[in-house]
Amino acid sequence: MSVKSYSPNRQIFLYFLLFLVVYFLPFQTQGVQKALTEAFLMLSDYVHHHVLLCLVPAFFIAGAITVFVNHQAVIRYLGPKAPKWLAYSVASVSGAILSVCSCTVLPLFKGIYKKGAGLGPAISFLYSGPAINILAIVLSAKVLGLKLGIARTVGAILLAILIGILMHLFFRREDEARLADERLFQASTETMPRKLWQDTLYLGTMVAILVFLNWTPSKGSVVLWDIFYQNKWLISGGLGVALLFILWRWFKKEELVDWVVATRDFALQIIPLLFGGVLLAGFLLGRPGAEALIPSRWVASLVGGNSLQANFFASLSGALMYFATLTEIPIIQGLLGSGMGQGPALALLLAGPSLSLPSIMVIWGELGAKKTLTYVSLVVILSTFAGWIFGIMG
């Protein structure tokens, strides 16, 4: 996180906002009390289901990227001067293999961004991780229909690339200046104590652990996925043993200490903002199927048909709501049953998994207000038009 994020003026402003909320919020009313209950129930659900199995492995992967991944290799494949087809292909594919939510992908994004990835490819990775993971694609086609599943796949890939390119174009000069400073700062200290295949196997093992720990059943007859699900603890345990062997054989004690310190720093930067965002999202929107300050019937009544307004509202709502991995599918299935149009359903699928109010707060702390608002606006606007076009075609 940048130094600017911890400035006294910013802290005073946040404290002032908190004071206003606490001072004026009518805590005695039933609606506010219910919303507060939902906020902490949502935080409890998040802590129980996502911290140990999602965030903790992701923090360790991000720490490993920061400490062990060669800086010049990141510049070569994901830097602003890398071939565009290579940079965005690598970013999209790397994100798509992870079955993670919009919050779990954050430490991984921070890791490659701090290591020297260009803003555009890093943003493509940030978007693609939650939006187009393989299991979500399969389940979308099976539960929501082949047509909507294909539209989600194609739309997410195109948006990942397009949003990344646009972010690169909008902030090209700033990004090149950032990377010039990072090259000057890191080039003299970077070493390569292991071979490339060893570091690749080390990182790949941790990514595989993250994926299998969070594997979910297919809710259908996708046999291979269910076999993996039934054996996910055995697979994860085997991978954990392999990781311990790799650490014992190939890493020095000093390197492991640096890795743990980097992991700790990521956790300290992200967790306060993330937990605050989860509380706020729960207070405003509640958990899936539960009511909070904003009634869910308002949302359902505004996403029928295929108007631009319906698609925009679906996209904006998705960008603010928090979806755990794959939970967007049953939620949208229920909304479709309540009269949601096919276009708004796609808009929600494209914007919802990739963004959430908690993730926006963390991205804001890393990229600043201008870049964050630009990124969120691109996701919402492009998802809106993608849903609208899909609704017309359908």
Legacy VTK file of the C-alpha trace (Angstrom):
# vtk DataFile Version 3.0
C-alpha trace
ASCII
DATASET POLYDATA
POINTS 394 float
0.000 0.000 0.000
1.273 3.440 -0.798
2.427 5.866 1.862
-0.360 8.167 0.799
-2.896 5.644 2.128
-1.665 6.232 5.706
-1.500 10.040 5.582
-2.842 11.854 8.671
-5.322 13.873 6.590
-6.834 10.725 5.168
-7.097 9.146 8.601
-8.756 12.247 10.052
-11.253 12.276 7.169
-12.120 8.600 7.730
-12.500 9.144 11.470
-14.772 12.120 10.770
-16.953 10.011 8.494
-17.146 7.305 11.146
-18.111 9.931 13.736
-20.944 11.201 11.511
-22.270 7.699 10.920
-22.220 6.781 14.606
-23.668 10.155 15.638
-26.604 10.255 13.227
-27.454 6.589 12.603
-30.750 5.708 14.360
-29.526 2.565 16.128
-32.797 2.224 18.031
-34.844 1.487 14.896
-35.592 -2.117 13.966
-34.337 -1.740 10.392
-30.906 -0.482 11.435
-30.584 -3.140 14.141
-31.402 -5.843 11.614
-28.890 -4.392 9.138
-26.196 -4.350 11.839
-26.959 -7.967 12.651
-26.666 -8.863 8.967
-23.350 -7.015 8.754
-21.762 -9.091 11.515
-23.411 -12.314 10.338
-21.916 -11.692 6.904
-18.505 -11.022 8.435
-18.828 -14.215 10.503
-19.755 -16.193 7.399
-16.817 -14.694 5.522
-14.371 -15.494 8.315
-15.607 -19.079 8.661
-15.657 -19.911 4.957
-13.000 -17.793 3.273
-10.178 -16.635 5.516
-8.383 -19.889 6.331
-8.928 -21.665 3.010
-8.889 -18.673 0.631
-7.129 -15.628 2.012
-4.334 -17.284 3.978
-3.061 -19.353 0.991
-3.458 -16.290 -1.234
-1.378 -14.168 1.153
1.416 -16.745 1.095
1.325 -16.880 -2.702
1.445 -13.089 -2.900
4.369 -13.007 -0.480
6.173 -15.606 -2.571
5.601 -13.602 -5.748
7.052 -10.512 -4.089
10.120 -12.238 -2.639
10.997 -14.984 -5.104
9.623 -14.194 -8.566
12.275 -12.591 -10.762
11.478 -8.927 -11.298
12.791 -8.840 -14.850
10.704 -11.897 -15.769
7.546 -10.090 -14.663
8.588 -7.029 -16.670
9.279 -9.260 -19.672
5.893 -10.997 -19.726
3.556 -8.520 -18.010
5.324 -5.160 -18.225
3.950 -2.215 -20.233
6.478 -2.798 -23.017
5.837 -6.536 -23.325
4.026 -7.661 -26.513
0.351 -6.955 -25.920
-0.826 -10.371 -27.073
1.621 -12.019 -24.661
0.954 -9.783 -21.653
-2.831 -9.997 -21.778
-2.861 -13.689 -22.679
-0.644 -14.511 -19.700
-2.713 -12.288 -17.380
-6.056 -13.752 -18.492
-4.927 -17.374 -18.438
-3.213 -16.955 -15.051
-6.401 -15.526 -13.589
-8.681 -18.102 -15.173
-6.978 -21.092 -13.527
-7.844 -19.765 -10.061
-11.228 -20.511 -8.511
-11.218 -17.414 -6.300
-13.543 -14.595 -5.338
-13.017 -10.867 -5.844
-11.357 -10.569 -2.424
-9.065 -13.607 -2.568
-7.540 -12.418 -5.850
-6.473 -9.101 -4.273
-3.223 -10.188 -2.599
-2.224 -11.985 -5.810
-2.902 -8.824 -7.817
-0.898 -6.738 -5.344
1.950 -9.232 -5.562
2.398 -9.124 -9.343
1.713 -5.370 -9.485
4.382 -4.588 -6.892
6.766 -6.969 -8.638
6.666 -4.937 -11.852
3.633 -5.980 -13.890
2.165 -3.212 -16.013
-1.111 -1.737 -14.809
-3.028 -3.095 -17.822
-2.008 -6.762 -17.516
-2.301 -6.595 -13.704
-5.869 -5.281 -14.052
-6.661 -8.025 -16.593
-5.477 -10.563 -14.021
-7.491 -8.844 -11.279
-10.658 -9.034 -13.380
-10.194 -12.486 -14.900
-9.459 -14.403 -11.692
-12.999 -14.231 -10.220
-14.809 -13.689 -13.543
-13.736 -16.597 -15.753
-12.412 -19.442 -13.645
-13.051 -22.791 -15.272
-15.484 -24.217 -12.741
-17.665 -21.076 -12.827
-17.871 -21.345 -16.620
-18.953 -24.998 -16.496
-21.552 -24.429 -13.773
-22.944 -21.309 -15.459
-23.619 -23.280 -18.644
-25.128 -26.202 -16.734
-27.318 -24.289 -14.274
-28.187 -21.113 -16.185
-28.217 -22.548 -19.701
-25.624 -23.073 -22.408
-26.368 -19.757 -24.099
-25.802 -17.669 -20.974
-22.785 -19.788 -20.033
-21.112 -19.179 -23.400
-21.978 -15.470 -23.248
-20.370 -15.225 -19.807
-17.211 -16.943 -21.015
-16.782 -14.846 -24.150
-17.826 -11.615 -22.434
-15.480 -12.098 -19.472
-12.467 -12.843 -21.676
-13.146 -9.827 -23.892
-13.756 -7.542 -20.902
-10.594 -8.714 -19.129
-8.502 -7.779 -22.150
-10.398 -4.598 -23.041
-10.444 -3.210 -19.491
-6.735 -3.912 -19.098
-5.876 -2.195 -22.395
-8.002 0.844 -21.559
-6.428 1.169 -18.105
-3.007 0.964 -19.747
-3.919 3.708 -22.227
-5.451 5.985 -19.598
-2.497 5.752 -17.182
0.394 4.865 -19.472
2.778 7.639 -18.428
2.210 7.140 -14.716
2.742 3.408 -15.030
5.965 3.695 -16.994
7.291 6.147 -14.384
6.374 3.718 -11.590
8.174 0.829 -13.270
11.246 2.913 -14.011
11.532 3.670 -10.302
11.016 0.005 -9.362
13.704 -1.191 -11.770
16.174 1.306 -10.293
15.297 0.211 -6.768
15.263 -3.559 -7.204
17.710 -4.437 -9.951
20.829 -4.460 -7.774
19.367 -6.694 -5.034
17.684 -9.430 -7.055
19.289 -12.849 -7.271
18.312 -16.190 -8.782
19.221 -18.854 -6.189
17.076 -21.519 -7.886
16.332 -22.611 -11.396
13.184 -21.370 -13.122
11.488 -24.774 -13.005
12.034 -24.968 -9.241
10.377 -21.623 -8.532
7.598 -22.510 -10.994
6.947 -25.815 -9.210
6.992 -24.045 -5.829
4.438 -21.426 -6.879
2.384 -23.938 -8.865
2.100 -26.197 -5.820
0.743 -23.338 -3.709
-1.715 -22.321 -6.427
-2.911 -25.933 -6.683
-3.411 -26.037 -2.902
-5.504 -22.846 -3.100
-7.605 -24.270 -5.945
-8.288 -27.672 -4.378
-8.956 -26.312 -0.884
-11.794 -24.266 -2.381
-13.147 -26.883 -4.795
-16.943 -27.106 -4.700
-19.348 -29.796 -5.959
-20.779 -29.328 -9.430
-24.450 -29.531 -8.378
-24.986 -31.762 -11.399
-23.371 -34.617 -13.252
-19.937 -33.159 -13.980
-18.192 -36.356 -12.875
-14.594 -35.166 -12.979
-15.326 -32.094 -10.846
-17.117 -34.236 -8.261
-14.227 -36.710 -8.099
-11.887 -33.830 -7.320
-14.354 -32.524 -4.715
-14.671 -35.868 -2.961
-10.893 -36.149 -2.715
-9.972 -32.477 -2.273
-8.629 -32.889 1.288
-6.488 -35.841 0.271
-5.174 -33.959 -2.770
-4.557 -30.787 -0.745
-2.760 -32.772 1.961
-0.522 -34.433 -0.593
0.298 -31.091 -2.134
1.025 -29.696 1.338
3.548 -32.477 1.987
5.151 -31.782 -1.404
5.369 -28.059 -0.529
7.093 -28.801 2.780
9.619 -30.986 0.958
10.274 -28.210 -1.575
10.826 -25.673 1.203
13.172 -28.002 3.063
15.262 -28.904 0.033
15.470 -25.687 -1.983
15.099 -22.734 0.377
17.382 -21.110 2.926
16.176 -20.054 6.354
16.716 -16.372 5.537
14.527 -16.704 2.421
11.723 -18.308 4.397
11.861 -15.484 6.937
11.594 -12.913 4.122
8.634 -14.836 2.689
6.796 -14.873 6.033
7.455 -11.143 6.546
6.119 -10.308 3.066
3.048 -12.468 3.721
2.473 -10.707 7.040
2.726 -7.291 5.373
0.106 -8.223 2.770
-2.244 -9.425 5.500
-1.812 -6.235 7.536
-2.501 -4.081 4.477
-5.545 -5.931 3.196
-7.455 -7.467 6.117
-8.634 -4.232 7.848
-10.033 -2.795 4.617
-11.478 -6.137 3.593
-13.280 -6.775 6.861
-14.565 -3.190 6.892
-15.892 -3.628 3.370
-17.612 -6.914 4.255
-19.320 -5.239 7.216
-20.502 -2.352 5.038
-21.756 -4.667 2.287
-23.619 -6.767 4.839
-25.125 -3.667 6.451
-26.441 -2.316 3.150
-27.330 -5.462 1.177
-27.239 -8.376 3.610
-26.370 -11.975 2.909
-27.899 -13.847 -0.049
-31.526 -14.536 0.785
-31.554 -12.171 3.787
-32.757 -8.594 4.187
-30.647 -5.646 5.333
-30.975 -1.874 4.968
-31.738 -2.051 1.217
-34.655 -4.493 0.598
-33.876 -7.226 -1.934
-37.271 -6.703 -3.612
-36.027 -3.305 -4.785
-33.196 -5.027 -6.605
-35.454 -7.688 -8.165
-37.972 -5.087 -9.361
-35.312 -3.070 -11.205
-33.672 -5.811 -13.283
-36.588 -7.037 -15.381
-36.621 -6.629 -19.161
-33.616 -5.532 -21.177
-33.470 -1.765 -20.913
-30.165 0.021 -20.463
-31.375 1.065 -17.029
-32.032 -2.548 -15.994
-28.640 -3.667 -17.258
-26.895 -0.747 -15.574
-28.608 -1.395 -12.263
-27.723 -5.100 -12.433
-24.117 -4.257 -13.218
-23.832 -1.604 -10.496
-25.503 -3.834 -7.910
-23.151 -6.670 -8.785
-20.145 -4.377 -8.436
-21.158 -3.500 -4.860
-22.386 -6.897 -3.665
-20.018 -9.563 -2.372
-20.218 -12.974 -4.058
-18.256 -15.868 -2.603
-16.859 -18.158 -5.291
-19.693 -19.610 -7.419
-22.489 -18.202 -5.203
-23.460 -15.824 -8.001
-24.915 -18.768 -9.938
-27.749 -19.787 -7.543
-28.440 -16.112 -6.789
-28.902 -15.293 -10.466
-30.899 -18.481 -10.934
-33.320 -17.203 -8.291
-33.460 -13.730 -9.847
-34.181 -15.220 -13.273
-37.075 -17.089 -11.697
-38.341 -13.778 -10.297
-38.419 -12.119 -13.716
-34.854 -10.935 -14.272
-34.007 -10.466 -17.957
-31.259 -12.425 -19.708
-29.320 -9.227 -20.452
-29.208 -8.010 -16.828
-28.318 -11.553 -15.754
-25.211 -11.428 -17.960
-24.385 -7.899 -16.763
-24.513 -9.132 -13.170
-22.371 -12.170 -14.040
-19.731 -9.970 -15.645
-19.578 -7.294 -12.944
-20.506 -9.160 -9.767
-17.804 -11.810 -9.299
-14.985 -9.463 -10.345
-15.884 -6.612 -7.978
-17.357 -6.081 -4.540
-17.486 -3.253 -2.050
-14.729 -4.859 0.073
-12.462 -5.380 -2.941
-13.046 -1.802 -4.137
-11.822 -0.498 -0.783
-8.616 -2.547 -1.006
-7.988 -1.579 -4.639
-8.495 2.062 -3.648
-5.787 1.714 -1.019
-3.364 0.267 -3.582
-4.109 2.276 -6.747
-5.630 5.480 -5.394
-8.970 7.111 -6.113
-8.537 7.972 -9.806
-7.421 4.546 -11.010
-9.927 2.713 -8.804
-12.894 4.780 -9.939
-11.796 4.367 -13.557
-11.530 0.600 -13.170
-14.901 0.284 -11.434
-16.537 2.537 -14.038
-15.110 0.462 -16.897
-16.364 -2.776 -15.351
-19.853 -1.372 -14.741
-20.231 0.392 -18.103
-18.831 -2.416 -20.249
-20.849 -5.036 -18.360
-23.950 -2.910 -18.892
-23.483 -2.727 -22.653
-22.488 -6.394 -22.902
-25.713 -7.380 -21.120
-27.797 -5.022 -23.221
-26.357 -6.350 -26.500
-26.827 -9.943 -25.326
-30.442 -9.199 -24.442
-31.076 -7.729 -27.912
-29.459 -10.718 -29.613
-31.377 -13.173 -27.474
LINES 1 395
394 0 1 2 3 4 5 6 7 8 9 10 11 12 13 14 15 16 17 18 19 20 21 22 23 24 25 26 27 28 29 30 31 32 33 34 35 36 37 38 39 40 41 42 43 44 45 46 47 48 49 50 51 52 53 54 55 56 57 58 59 60 61 62 63 64 65 66 67 68 69 70 71 72 73 74 75 76 77 78 79 80 81 82 83 84 85 86 87 88 89 90 91 92 93 94 95 96 97 98 99 100 101 102 103 104 105 106 107 108 109 110 111 112 113 114 115 116 117 118 119 120 121 122 123 124 125 126 127 128 129 130 131 132 133 134 135 136 137 138 139 140 141 142 143 144 145 146 147 148 149 150 151 152 153 154 155 156 157 158 159 160 161 162 163 164 165 166 167 168 169 170 171 172 173 174 175 176 177 178 179 180 181 182 183 184 185 186 187 188 189 190 191 192 193 194 195 196 197 198 199 200 201 202 203 204 205 206 207 208 209 210 211 212 213 214 215 216 217 218 219 220 221 222 223 224 225 226 227 228 229 230 231 232 233 234 235 236 237 238 239 240 241 242 243 244 245 246 247 248 249 250 251 252 253 254 255 256 257 258 259 260 261 262 263 264 265 266 267 268 269 270 271 272 273 274 275 276 277 278 279 280 281 282 283 284 285 286 287 288 289 290 291 292 293 294 295 296 297 298 299 300 301 302 303 304 305 306 307 308 309 310 311 312 313 314 315 316 317 318 319 320 321 322 323 324 325 326 327 328 329 330 331 332 333 334 335 336 337 338 339 340 341 342 343 344 345 346 347 348 349 350 351 352 353 354 355 356 357 358 359 360 361 362 363 364 365 366 367 368 369 370 371 372 373 374 375 376 377 378 379 380 381 382 383 384 385 386 387 388 389 390 391 392 393
